[in-house]
Amino acid sequence: MRPSKVTLVIWIIIALLGAISYIAPQGGWTLGNWSFRWPTLTDMLDGSTSNHTDTLLAYTGLPLDTLALTDSIPLLSDTLQAQNTSSTLAPISLPSVVVQDTDTRVHLLAFYQALEQAEQMPVRVVHYGDSQIEEDRISNVLREQWQKKFGGGGVGLIPLHQTIPTRTLRQWLSIDGVVQTTQQGPKRYIVYGPKTMRRNDGRYGVMGQVACMDTAWVAGSQQVTVNIMPMDKKDKTYKYFSQIRLLADSIQGKVILSNQSSIDLSPQQMALLPDSTTQCEIQLQGRGNVYGLSLETPTGVIVDNIPMRGCSGNIFTRIDSSQLASFYHATNTRLIILQFGGNMIPQTQNPSTLDAYVNSMKQHIRYLRSCAPEAAILFIGPSDMSTRVDGQMTTYPLVPYLDRILQRMAQQEKIAYWSMYHAMGGYDSMVEWNKKGLAGNDHIHFTRAGAKKIGKILFDWIDSYQYPQPSTDSIHIDTLTIDTLTVR
């Protein structure tokens, strides 16, 4: 086609678009349940963009100053995705939320005091969260910083079969020498996610999951091997572990080291290994349940990363309390981190739904406290999350509200609370993090660089608290039995 004809076609298209803009009503067209938006001719000539502050005020009814304070993971099919939101939605009327201006880190005192004893005994941190902590992201930043400062090694708890690869450990499962895919191997049950993967007796273990070596197995006929290697050659504290804990029942195991020497591994007992151990094979045989393995050291800080994709955290009462209490006590768990709430945002536009969710979380927090009375609890609220309004990404209307009612809930339950939303920069901060390569294009999940950054901000917040020091005559070292774990 000649250049003159191409130019003519372009001008015809521009004229048609201009005509549509000329007749387009303010707010677009509505056809049944569908809304079609088109910029008017005034919008086109004015060149102005939507005022996101006005949009937020229209949705929340709250003044702006009450809302703002000072390498990407693949997005899989069942993770959160940014939604399209029509600006014609009715304004959301939110009840007032009164939050006291207090430093909730005062509720971490038990953890701070335990860190002072980390040279004599292990101090455990169990980090539960949604897909935001998959790949051992955020957890590993805390682990590395605490282990540098207070000692310790290993990555803590791992499942029998790692279905989501991590950035800290290379792990795979083989049966009779044949490597298994994530869909193969012993049947796996989880307390969250699809109902088809649930079990009725609550015997999930502290990770909220269990792998069953039972009806599909004939004792002694097959050998399940967990292969463990460091992810890279970097000299990191979490690469080195000197003991392995097997959380299981009726299963016998053996640890094969790189020099081919072997050490017996029994359920709820620890296999003691050389301090320089970074890789091994764990061979398991028998019929029973495997709740997890733990790579750790006898002293220092151990941090467990337990991601629960798609979960909002209201699942803990479905886990058998005796299993939780036994693990928390035997491992000297002194901090439980709950990082949830983000999965509630895209699926609701009703504040009362979030109120009900937060009220339900109180029951799960009380349940965990009853299972781990010596542990402090830290709740981490959702990050900023963006949706599309008038063609532009902006903060989901209910993110600030959920952050505030979670903070109020934490104060009522006397647990610590960290606002990730505020730490990022508040309203529309996810857009800025995405521009800087710190958040993925879904405007919900951090990239690896972003997870590292937010993890460091979190660590600095925890570490910078000036808590009152106990008098020297009141300091004592707790005595614990950490080699035996009872699972009922």
NORUR-V696751 format. One record per pair of residues at least 24 apart in sequence whose ideal C-beta (glycine too) atoms are under 10 Angstrom apart, sorted by the first residue. I is the first residue (numbers start at 1). GAP is how many residues later the second one is. D is the distance in whole Angstrom. If there is no record, write none. Layout:
BEGIN
i=<I;I>
gap=<GAP;GAP>
d=<D;D>
END
This chain:
BEGIN
i=<17;18;18;21;27;27;27;28;28;28;28;30;30;34;35;35;35;35;36;37;37;37;37;37;39;39;43;49;49;49;50;50;50;50;50;50;51;52;52;52;52;52;52;52;52;52;53;53;53;55;55;55;55;55;55;55;55;56;56;56;56;56;56;56;56;56;57;58;58;58;58;58;58;58;59;59;59;59;59;59;59;59;59;59;59;59;59;59;59;59;59;60;60;60;60;60;60;60;60;60;60;60;60;61;61;61;61;61;61;61;61;62;62;62;62;62;62;62;64;64;64;66;66;66;66;66;67;67;67;67;67;67;67;67;67;67;68;68;68;68;68;68;68;68;68;69;69;69;69;69;69;69;69;70;70;70;70;71;71;71;71;71;71;71;71;71;71;71;72;72;72;72;72;72;72;72;72;72;72;72;72;73;73;73;73;73;73;73;73;73;73;73;73;73;73;73;74;74;74;74;75;75;75;75;75;75;76;76;76;76;78;78;78;78;78;79;79;79;79;79;79;79;79;79;79;79;80;80;80;80;80;80;80;80;80;80;80;80;80;80;80;81;81;81;81;81;81;82;82;82;82;82;82;82;82;82;82;82;82;82;83;83;83;83;83;83;83;83;83;84;84;84;84;85;85;85;85;85;85;85;85;85;86;86;86;87;87;87;87;87;88;89;89;89;90;91;92;92;92;92;92;92;93;94;94;94;94;94;94;94;94;95;95;95;95;95;96;97;97;97;97;97;97;97;97;98;98;98;99;99;99;99;99;99;99;99;99;100;100;100;102;102;102;103;103;103;104;104;104;104;104;104;104;104;104;104;104;104;105;105;105;105;105;105;105;105;105;105;105;106;106;106;106;106;107;107;107;107;107;107;107;107;107;107;108;108;108;108;108;108;108;108;108;108;109;109;109;109;109;109;110;110;110;110;110;110;110;111;111;111;111;111;111;111;111;111;111;111;111;112;112;112;112;112;112;112;112;112;112;113;113;113;113;113;113;113;113;114;114;114;114;114;114;114;114;114;114;115;115;115;115;115;115;115;115;116;116;116;116;116;117;117;117;117;117;117;117;117;118;118;118;118;118;118;118;118;118;118;118;118;119;119;119;119;119;119;120;120;120;120;120;121;121;121;121;121;121;121;121;121;122;122;122;122;122;122;122;122;122;122;122;122;122;122;122;122;122;122;123;123;123;123;123;123;123;123;123;123;123;123;123;124;124;124;124;124;124;124;124;124;124;124;124;124;124;124;124;124;124;124;124;124;125;125;125;125;125;125;125;125;125;125;125;125;125;125;125;126;126;126;126;126;126;126;126;126;126;126;126;126;126;126;126;126;126;126;126;126;126;127;127;127;127;127;127;127;127;127;127;127;127;127;127;128;128;128;128;128;128;128;128;128;128;128;128;128;128;128;128;128;128;128;129;129;129;129;129;129;129;129;129;129;129;129;129;130;130;130;130;130;130;130;130;130;130;130;130;130;130;130;131;131;131;131;131;131;131;131;131;131;132;132;132;132;132;132;132;132;132;132;132;132;132;132;132;132;133;133;133;133;133;133;133;133;133;133;133;134;134;134;134;134;134;134;134;134;134;135;135;135;135;135;135;135;135;135;136;136;136;136;136;136;136;136;136;136;136;136;136;137;137;137;137;137;137;137;137;137;137;137;137;137;137;138;138;138;138;138;138;138;138;138;138;138;138;138;138;138;138;139;139;139;139;139;139;139;139;139;139;139;140;140;140;140;140;140;140;140;140;140;140;141;141;141;141;141;141;141;141;141;141;142;142;142;142;142;142;142;142;142;142;142;143;143;143;143;143;143;143;143;143;143;143;144;144;144;144;144;144;144;144;144;145;145;145;145;145;145;145;145;145;145;146;146;146;146;146;146;146;146;146;147;147;147;147;147;147;147;147;147;148;148;148;149;149;149;149;150;150;150;151;151;151;151;151;152;152;152;152;152;152;152;152;152;152;152;152;153;153;153;153;153;153;153;153;153;153;153;153;153;153;153;153;153;153;153;154;154;154;154;154;154;154;154;154;154;154;154;154;154;154;154;154;154;155;155;155;155;155;155;155;155;155;155;155;155;155;155;156;156;156;156;156;156;156;156;156;156;156;156;156;156;156;157;157;157;157;157;157;157;157;157;157;157;157;157;157;157;157;157;157;158;158;158;158;158;158;158;158;158;158;159;159;159;159;159;159;159;159;159;159;159;159;159;159;160;160;160;160;160;160;160;160;160;160;160;160;160;160;160;160;160;160;160;160;160;160;161;161;161;161;161;161;161;161;162;162;163;163;163;163;164;164;165;166;166;166;167;167;167;167;167;168;168;168;168;168;168;168;169;169;169;169;169;169;169;169;169;169;170;170;170;170;170;170;170;171;171;171;171;171;171;171;171;172;172;172;172;172;173;173;173;173;173;173;173;174;174;174;174;174;174;174;175;175;175;175;175;176;176;176;176;176;177;177;178;179;179;180;180;185;185;185;185;186;186;186;186;186;186;186;186;186;186;186;186;187;187;187;187;187;187;188;188;189;190;190;190;190;191;191;191;191;191;191;191;192;192;192;192;192;192;192;192;192;193;193;193;193;193;194;198;199;199;200;201;202;202;202;202;202;202;202;203;203;203;203;203;203;203;203;203;204;204;204;204;204;204;204;204;205;205;205;205;205;205;205;205;205;205;205;205;206;206;206;206;206;206;206;206;206;206;206;206;206;206;206;206;206;206;206;207;207;207;207;207;207;207;207;207;207;207;208;208;208;208;208;208;208;208;208;208;208;209;209;209;209;209;209;210;210;210;210;210;210;210;210;210;211;211;211;211;211;211;211;211;212;212;212;212;213;213;213;213;213;213;213;213;213;213;214;214;214;214;214;215;216;217;217;217;217;218;219;219;219;219;219;219;220;220;220;220;221;222;222;223;223;223;223;224;224;224;224;224;224;224;224;225;225;225;225;225;225;225;225;226;226;226;226;226;226;226;226;226;227;227;227;227;227;228;228;228;228;228;228;228;228;228;229;229;229;229;229;230;230;233;236;237;237;237;238;238;238;238;238;238;239;239;239;239;239;240;240;240;240;240;240;240;240;241;241;241;241;241;241;241;241;241;241;241;241;241;242;242;242;242;242;242;242;242;242;242;242;242;242;243;243;243;243;243;243;243;243;243;243;243;243;243;243;244;244;244;244;244;244;244;244;244;244;244;244;245;245;245;245;245;245;245;245;245;245;245;245;245;245;245;246;246;246;246;246;246;246;246;246;246;247;247;247;247;247;247;247;247;247;247;247;248;248;248;248;248;248;248;248;248;249;249;249;249;249;249;249;249;250;250;250;250;250;251;251;251;251;251;251;251;252;252;252;252;252;253;253;253;253;253;253;253;254;254;254;254;254;255;255;255;255;256;256;256;256;257;265;267;267;267;268;268;268;268;268;268;268;268;269;269;269;270;270;270;270;270;270;270;272;272;273;289;291;291;291;291;292;294;294;294;296;296;298;298;299;301;301;302;302;302;303;303;304;304;304;304;305;306;307;308;308;308;309;310;311;311;312;312;312;312;312;312;312;312;312;312;312;313;313;313;313;313;313;313;313;313;313;313;313;314;314;314;314;314;314;314;314;315;315;316;316;316;316;316;316;316;316;317;317;317;317;317;317;318;318;319;319;319;319;320;320;320;321;321;321;321;321;322;322;322;322;323;323;323;323;323;324;324;324;324;324;325;325;325;325;325;325;326;326;326;326;326;326;327;327;327;327;327;328;328;328;328;328;328;329;329;329;329;329;329;329;329;329;329;330;330;330;330;330;330;330;331;331;331;331;332;332;332;332;332;333;333;333;333;333;334;334;334;334;334;335;335;335;335;335;335;335;336;336;336;336;336;336;336;336;336;336;336;337;337;337;337;337;337;337;337;337;338;338;338;338;338;338;338;338;338;338;339;339;339;339;339;339;339;339;339;340;340;340;340;340;340;341;341;341;341;341;341;341;341;341;341;341;341;342;342;342;342;342;342;342;342;342;342;342;342;343;343;344;344;344;344;345;345;345;345;345;345;345;345;345;345;345;345;346;346;346;346;346;348;348;348;349;349;349;350;351;351;351;351;351;353;354;354;354;354;354;355;355;355;355;357;357;357;357;358;358;358;358;358;358;358;358;359;359;361;361;361;361;362;362;362;362;365;365;365;365;365;365;366;368;369;369;369;374;376;376;377;377;377;377;377;377;378;378;378;378;378;378;378;379;379;379;379;379;379;379;379;379;379;380;380;380;380;380;380;380;380;380;381;381;381;381;381;381;381;381;381;381;381;381;382;382;382;382;382;383;383;383;383;383;383;383;383;383;383;383;383;383;383;383;384;384;384;384;384;384;384;384;384;384;384;384;384;384;384;384;384;385;385;385;385;385;385;385;386;386;386;386;386;386;386;386;386;386;387;387;387;388;392;392;393;393;393;393;393;393;394;394;394;394;394;395;395;395;395;395;395;395;395;396;396;396;399;399;399;400;400;416;416;416;418;418;418;418;419;420;420;420;420;423;423;423;423;423;423;424;424;424;424>
gap=<27;26;27;24;59;60;61;58;59;60;362;56;58;52;51;52;53;54;50;49;50;51;353;354;351;352;347;341;342;343;37;339;340;341;342;344;339;337;338;340;341;342;343;375;376;379;341;374;375;30;32;334;335;337;339;340;342;333;338;339;340;341;343;344;371;372;34;29;31;32;33;34;331;339;26;28;30;31;32;33;34;35;290;330;335;336;337;338;339;341;342;31;32;33;34;291;335;337;338;339;340;341;367;30;31;32;33;34;35;336;340;30;32;34;35;338;339;342;336;362;363;30;31;33;334;338;328;332;333;334;336;337;354;355;359;360;327;332;353;354;357;358;359;360;361;334;350;352;353;354;356;357;358;352;353;355;356;64;96;366;369;375;376;377;378;379;380;381;365;366;367;368;369;370;373;374;375;376;377;378;379;58;59;61;62;64;91;94;367;369;372;373;374;375;377;378;60;61;366;371;56;365;366;367;369;370;55;58;88;233;53;115;116;231;232;51;52;53;55;230;231;264;361;363;365;366;50;51;52;229;230;262;263;265;266;267;305;362;363;364;365;265;306;361;362;363;364;264;303;304;305;306;311;314;348;358;359;360;361;362;262;263;264;302;303;304;305;313;361;303;304;305;307;261;264;302;303;304;305;309;311;312;302;303;304;301;302;303;304;307;302;260;300;308;259;306;257;258;259;305;306;309;258;257;260;303;304;306;307;310;311;256;257;260;306;310;308;254;303;304;306;307;308;310;311;306;310;313;304;305;306;307;308;309;311;312;318;307;308;311;305;309;315;313;362;363;274;275;303;306;307;310;311;312;313;314;315;361;271;273;311;312;313;356;357;359;360;361;362;308;310;359;361;362;269;270;271;303;304;306;307;308;309;310;226;227;268;269;270;307;308;354;357;359;267;307;356;358;359;361;224;225;263;264;265;266;267;222;223;224;225;263;264;265;266;267;305;351;356;222;223;264;350;351;353;354;355;356;357;221;263;354;355;356;357;362;365;36;187;218;219;220;221;260;261;262;364;31;34;35;185;186;219;220;348;34;353;354;359;361;33;182;215;217;358;359;360;361;28;29;31;32;33;34;181;182;183;184;214;216;31;32;33;180;181;358;178;179;180;357;358;177;178;179;211;356;357;358;359;361;29;30;32;34;121;174;175;176;177;178;179;180;209;210;211;212;358;360;27;28;29;176;177;178;179;180;208;209;210;211;212;28;32;33;170;172;177;178;179;180;203;204;206;207;208;209;210;211;212;248;251;358;27;31;176;177;178;179;180;208;209;210;211;212;250;251;253;30;31;80;81;176;177;178;179;180;198;201;202;205;207;208;209;210;211;212;242;246;249;29;30;176;177;178;179;180;208;209;210;211;212;251;253;78;79;80;176;177;178;179;180;183;185;187;188;208;209;210;211;212;240;252;176;177;178;179;180;182;184;208;209;210;211;213;251;62;177;178;179;180;181;182;183;209;210;211;212;213;252;315;33;176;177;178;179;180;211;212;313;314;175;177;207;208;209;210;211;248;250;251;288;312;313;314;319;322;172;173;174;175;176;204;206;247;313;318;322;30;31;32;33;171;173;174;175;311;317;29;30;31;32;33;170;172;313;316;28;29;30;31;32;33;95;102;167;168;169;171;315;29;30;31;168;170;308;309;310;311;313;314;315;317;318;167;169;199;201;242;282;308;312;313;314;315;316;317;318;320;321;27;29;164;165;166;167;168;198;200;312;316;26;27;28;29;96;98;163;165;311;312;315;162;310;311;312;313;314;315;316;317;318;159;161;163;193;195;313;314;316;317;320;321;25;93;94;95;158;159;160;161;162;312;316;24;92;93;94;159;308;311;312;315;92;156;158;310;311;313;314;315;317;318;91;154;155;156;157;189;313;316;317;89;90;91;93;150;153;154;155;156;88;89;153;151;152;310;314;149;150;151;86;146;148;149;150;85;86;88;89;144;145;146;147;148;149;150;151;83;84;85;86;87;88;89;90;122;124;125;142;143;144;145;146;147;148;149;83;84;85;86;87;88;89;90;91;123;124;140;141;142;143;146;148;149;73;75;76;81;83;84;86;139;140;141;147;148;149;150;82;85;89;136;137;138;139;140;145;146;147;148;149;150;175;48;49;50;88;90;134;135;136;137;138;139;145;146;147;148;149;170;174;49;68;70;134;135;136;137;146;147;148;29;31;46;48;49;50;51;52;67;131;132;133;134;147;25;26;28;47;49;50;51;52;53;64;66;86;87;88;91;122;124;129;130;131;132;133;24;25;27;48;50;63;65;129;64;66;25;27;46;146;143;145;66;65;139;141;64;65;281;284;285;62;63;64;68;70;71;137;59;60;61;62;69;70;109;110;126;136;57;58;59;60;61;62;109;55;56;57;58;60;111;122;124;53;54;55;56;57;38;51;52;53;54;109;111;49;50;51;52;53;107;109;42;47;48;49;50;45;46;47;48;49;46;48;47;46;48;44;45;26;28;31;39;24;25;26;27;28;30;31;36;38;98;103;104;24;25;26;27;28;29;24;102;100;118;119;121;125;117;120;124;125;126;127;128;116;117;118;119;120;121;122;123;126;115;116;117;118;122;116;120;90;119;118;119;115;116;117;118;119;120;121;46;86;88;116;117;119;120;284;285;85;87;111;114;115;116;119;120;42;43;84;85;86;87;114;115;118;119;122;282;41;85;86;88;98;100;113;114;117;118;119;120;121;122;125;127;165;279;281;40;84;85;87;97;98;99;100;101;112;120;83;84;98;99;100;103;107;108;110;111;116;81;82;83;97;99;110;37;38;39;78;79;80;81;82;113;37;40;73;77;78;79;80;81;75;76;77;78;35;37;38;71;72;73;74;75;76;77;36;72;73;74;75;72;71;68;69;70;71;69;31;33;66;67;68;69;32;65;66;67;64;62;63;31;60;61;62;27;29;58;59;60;61;62;66;28;29;31;56;57;58;59;60;27;29;54;55;56;57;58;64;67;29;52;53;54;55;27;49;50;51;52;53;54;65;67;29;49;50;51;52;48;49;45;42;60;63;64;40;57;58;59;64;65;37;38;39;40;56;33;34;35;36;37;38;55;57;32;33;34;35;36;37;38;39;53;54;55;56;61;28;29;30;31;32;33;34;35;53;54;55;56;57;26;27;28;29;30;32;34;51;52;53;54;55;239;240;25;26;27;28;29;33;36;38;49;50;51;52;24;25;26;47;48;49;50;51;57;82;85;86;237;238;240;24;25;36;38;44;45;46;47;48;239;42;43;44;45;46;47;76;79;80;238;240;36;38;40;41;42;43;44;45;239;37;38;39;40;41;42;238;239;36;37;38;39;40;33;34;35;36;37;38;39;31;32;33;34;36;29;30;31;32;33;37;40;27;28;29;30;31;25;26;27;28;24;25;26;27;24;28;24;218;220;58;59;62;215;216;217;218;219;214;215;216;24;26;28;212;213;214;215;26;211;24;198;32;36;194;196;35;33;37;191;35;186;184;185;183;33;34;29;30;31;32;34;27;29;32;33;32;31;32;31;32;35;34;33;29;32;28;29;30;31;32;33;35;45;48;49;70;25;26;27;28;30;31;44;47;48;51;52;66;26;30;43;44;46;47;49;50;25;49;45;47;48;49;50;51;52;55;43;46;47;49;50;51;46;49;45;48;49;52;51;167;168;46;47;49;50;167;49;164;165;166;48;162;163;164;165;43;44;46;47;48;43;45;46;47;48;161;45;158;159;160;161;162;44;45;158;159;160;40;43;44;45;46;47;42;43;44;45;46;151;152;153;156;157;150;151;152;153;154;155;156;41;149;151;154;42;43;146;148;150;38;39;41;42;43;38;40;41;42;144;37;40;41;42;43;81;127;29;32;33;35;36;39;40;41;42;43;79;39;40;41;42;43;79;81;121;125;26;27;30;39;40;41;42;43;72;77;39;40;41;42;43;44;79;81;119;24;39;40;41;42;66;38;39;40;41;42;58;61;62;64;65;79;80;39;40;41;42;43;54;57;60;78;79;102;103;39;101;38;54;55;58;37;38;40;42;50;51;52;53;54;56;57;99;39;41;50;52;98;48;50;54;47;48;49;48;46;47;50;51;54;45;44;47;48;51;52;46;47;50;54;45;48;49;52;44;47;48;49;50;51;52;54;46;50;45;48;49;52;47;48;50;51;44;45;47;48;49;50;47;47;44;45;46;104;39;40;33;36;37;38;39;40;32;37;38;39;40;80;84;27;28;30;31;34;36;37;38;39;40;26;36;37;38;39;40;43;74;78;24;25;26;28;29;36;37;38;39;40;41;42;24;37;38;39;62;36;37;38;40;41;46;47;50;56;60;61;62;63;67;71;36;37;38;39;40;41;42;43;44;45;46;47;48;49;55;59;60;36;45;54;57;58;59;60;42;43;44;45;47;48;53;56;57;58;43;56;57;55;36;39;35;37;38;41;48;50;33;34;36;37;49;26;31;32;33;34;35;36;48;34;47;48;27;28;31;26;27;45;46;49;39;40;43;44;42;26;34;37;38;30;31;34;35;37;38;26;29;30;33>
d=<9;8;10;9;10;8;6;8;9;8;10;10;8;10;5;9;6;9;10;7;8;8;7;8;9;9;10;8;9;7;8;7;4;8;6;8;10;8;9;7;9;5;8;8;6;9;10;8;9;10;7;6;8;9;6;9;8;9;7;6;10;7;10;8;6;8;9;8;9;9;5;9;10;9;9;9;8;9;6;5;10;9;9;9;10;9;9;3;8;10;10;8;6;9;6;9;10;6;8;10;7;7;10;6;7;6;6;10;10;10;10;10;6;9;9;7;8;9;10;9;7;10;9;9;8;8;9;9;4;9;9;8;9;9;6;6;10;8;9;8;8;4;5;9;9;10;8;9;4;9;9;6;10;8;10;8;8;10;9;9;10;10;5;4;6;9;9;9;9;10;8;4;8;9;7;8;4;7;9;9;10;8;9;6;6;7;9;10;7;10;6;8;7;7;10;8;10;10;9;10;9;6;8;5;8;7;8;9;9;8;9;8;9;7;6;9;5;10;9;7;7;9;10;8;8;7;8;7;9;10;8;7;6;8;6;9;8;7;10;5;8;8;10;5;9;7;10;8;8;6;6;6;7;9;9;10;8;5;5;6;9;5;9;10;10;5;7;8;10;7;5;9;9;10;9;5;6;5;9;9;8;8;10;8;9;10;5;5;10;10;10;7;9;8;9;9;7;8;7;6;7;8;8;5;10;9;8;9;5;9;10;7;9;8;9;9;10;10;9;7;10;4;6;8;6;9;7;10;10;6;9;10;5;5;10;7;9;9;8;6;10;7;10;9;7;10;8;9;8;6;7;9;7;4;5;8;10;10;9;9;6;9;9;8;7;9;4;9;7;9;8;8;7;9;6;7;8;8;9;9;6;5;5;9;9;7;5;9;7;9;5;7;7;8;7;10;9;6;8;10;6;8;10;6;7;5;10;10;5;4;9;10;8;4;9;8;9;8;10;9;9;8;9;10;7;10;5;9;9;8;10;8;10;9;7;9;10;10;9;7;10;4;8;8;9;9;8;8;8;6;10;7;8;9;10;9;9;9;8;10;9;9;9;9;9;9;6;7;8;9;9;4;6;7;6;5;6;10;10;10;7;6;10;6;8;10;10;6;10;6;9;8;6;9;6;7;7;9;6;7;10;7;10;10;10;7;7;6;6;7;8;6;7;5;9;9;8;6;7;9;8;9;7;5;7;10;9;6;9;5;8;10;8;9;9;9;8;5;8;7;9;8;10;5;6;4;6;8;9;10;8;10;10;8;7;7;5;7;10;8;7;4;8;7;9;10;9;8;8;7;9;9;8;5;9;7;10;9;8;9;6;10;7;5;7;9;9;8;8;9;10;6;6;6;6;9;9;8;4;9;7;9;9;10;9;8;9;9;5;8;7;9;7;9;8;7;7;6;7;8;9;10;8;7;6;7;10;8;8;7;7;3;7;9;7;9;7;6;7;7;6;7;8;7;6;8;6;6;9;10;9;6;8;4;7;9;8;8;9;7;8;10;6;9;10;6;10;9;8;7;9;8;6;7;8;9;6;8;5;9;10;9;6;9;10;8;9;5;9;8;10;9;4;9;7;9;9;7;7;5;5;8;9;8;7;8;9;9;4;6;5;8;9;9;9;10;5;8;9;9;7;10;8;9;9;7;9;7;9;4;8;9;7;8;10;9;8;9;10;8;10;5;8;10;6;4;10;7;9;9;9;6;8;4;8;9;8;9;9;8;8;7;5;10;9;7;8;7;9;9;7;10;7;6;9;8;3;6;9;7;6;9;6;9;10;8;6;9;7;6;8;10;8;9;8;6;7;8;4;9;8;9;10;9;7;6;6;9;10;9;10;9;10;9;10;8;8;10;5;9;9;7;9;8;4;9;7;10;8;9;9;9;4;6;10;9;6;6;9;8;10;6;9;10;8;10;8;9;6;5;8;8;6;3;7;7;8;10;10;8;5;9;7;2;4;6;8;9;5;6;7;4;5;7;10;8;9;10;8;7;4;10;9;7;9;8;9;6;8;7;3;8;8;9;10;9;10;7;4;4;6;9;6;9;9;10;10;10;5;8;8;9;6;8;9;8;8;7;8;9;10;9;10;6;7;6;10;5;6;4;7;9;9;9;7;6;9;8;9;5;7;5;8;9;9;9;4;8;7;9;9;9;8;8;6;5;7;7;9;9;10;8;10;9;6;10;6;9;7;9;8;9;6;8;9;8;7;8;10;9;9;4;10;9;8;6;10;10;9;10;9;8;10;5;8;7;7;5;7;7;10;6;9;8;9;9;10;8;10;9;10;7;8;9;8;7;9;6;9;7;9;10;8;6;9;8;6;8;8;7;8;7;6;8;8;10;10;8;10;8;7;4;7;5;9;9;7;7;6;8;10;10;9;10;9;8;5;9;9;9;7;7;6;7;10;10;9;8;5;8;6;9;10;10;6;7;6;7;9;6;6;9;9;8;8;10;10;8;9;10;7;9;10;7;9;4;6;5;8;7;8;10;7;9;9;7;7;5;9;8;9;7;8;10;9;8;9;9;9;8;8;5;8;10;5;6;5;8;7;4;9;9;9;5;9;8;7;6;7;9;9;8;10;10;10;7;9;6;6;4;8;9;8;9;7;8;8;6;9;7;8;8;9;7;9;8;5;7;8;9;6;9;8;8;3;6;8;8;6;9;8;8;7;7;7;10;8;8;8;10;6;6;10;9;4;8;9;9;9;10;10;8;7;5;10;8;10;5;10;9;9;9;10;10;7;10;6;8;7;8;9;6;10;10;8;8;9;9;10;9;9;10;10;5;7;5;8;10;9;10;10;10;7;5;8;9;9;8;6;8;9;9;6;7;8;7;6;6;7;6;9;10;5;7;7;8;10;9;8;6;9;8;9;10;7;6;5;10;10;6;8;9;9;10;8;10;6;7;6;9;9;9;7;5;7;9;8;10;10;8;5;7;5;7;10;9;10;9;7;4;8;7;9;7;10;8;8;6;8;10;9;9;6;6;7;7;9;7;10;8;4;9;10;5;6;10;10;9;8;9;10;9;10;10;9;8;10;9;5;9;9;10;10;7;7;7;6;9;8;7;10;9;10;6;8;10;9;9;4;6;6;9;10;10;7;5;7;5;8;6;9;8;5;7;10;10;5;6;5;6;10;9;8;8;6;7;6;9;9;10;7;5;9;7;9;8;7;6;7;6;8;8;5;8;9;7;4;8;7;10;9;9;8;9;9;7;8;8;8;8;8;9;8;6;8;9;9;7;4;5;7;7;9;10;7;7;7;8;8;6;6;5;6;8;9;8;9;10;5;6;9;8;6;9;6;6;3;8;10;5;7;4;8;5;8;6;9;7;6;5;9;6;6;5;7;9;9;9;9;8;5;8;9;5;7;6;8;6;4;8;6;8;9;10;8;7;9;10;8;9;6;4;7;6;6;7;8;9;8;8;8;5;9;9;8;9;10;8;7;9;10;7;9;9;8;10;8;10;7;9;10;9;9;7;9;9;9;9;9;9;10;10;10;10;9;10;8;10;9;6;7;7;5;7;8;5;5;10;10;7;9;8;10;6;8;3;7;9;9;9;9;6;7;9;9;8;10;7;10;5;6;8;6;10;7;9;9;4;8;10;5;6;8;9;6;6;9;5;9;9;10;10;9;10;9;10;9;7;7;10;7;5;10;9;8;8;5;9;9;9;6;7;8;7;9;4;7;10;8;4;7;9;9;9;9;6;5;6;8;9;9;6;9;8;9;6;4;9;8;6;9;8;9;8;10;8;9;9;9;9;8;7;6;8;7;4;8;10;9;6;8;8;9;7;5;7;9;5;8;5;10;9;7;5;7;10;9;6;5;8;6;9;9;9;6;9;9;6;5;7;5;7;9;9;10;8;5;8;6;9;9;9;10;8;7;8;7;7;5;7;10;10;9;9;8;4;8;9;10;9;8;9;9;8;8;9;8;9;8;8;6;4;9;9;6;8;10;6;9;10;9;4;7;10;6;10;9;9;9;10;7;9;8;10;8;8;10;7;6;10;6;9;10;5;9;6;6;10;7;9;8;7;7;10;8;10;7;9;9;7;7;9;10;7;6;9;8;9;6;7;5;6;9;9;10;7;10;8;9;9;10;8;5;6;10;8;5;10;10;9;8;8;7;10;9;6;10;7;6;8;9;10;5;10;6;7;10;8;9;8;8;7;7;9;8;9;4;7;10;9;7;4;7;6;9;8;6;9;8;5;8;6;7;5;8;10;9;9;8;5;8;6;9;10;7;10;5;7;10;9;7;7;5;6;6;9;9;8;9;7;6;9;10;5;6;9;6;8;7;9;8;10;8;9;7;9;7;8;5;9;10;5;7;7;7;7;5;4;8;9;8;9;9;9;9;6;10;9;7;5;9;8;9;5;6;10;8;9;9;4;7;10;8;9;9;10;9;8;8;5;8;10;5;8;6;9;7;9;9;8;5;5;8;7;8;10;9;9;9;10;8;9;8;7;10;8;9;9;6;6;8;10;10;7;9;8;10;7;5;7;10;7;9;9;7;8>
END
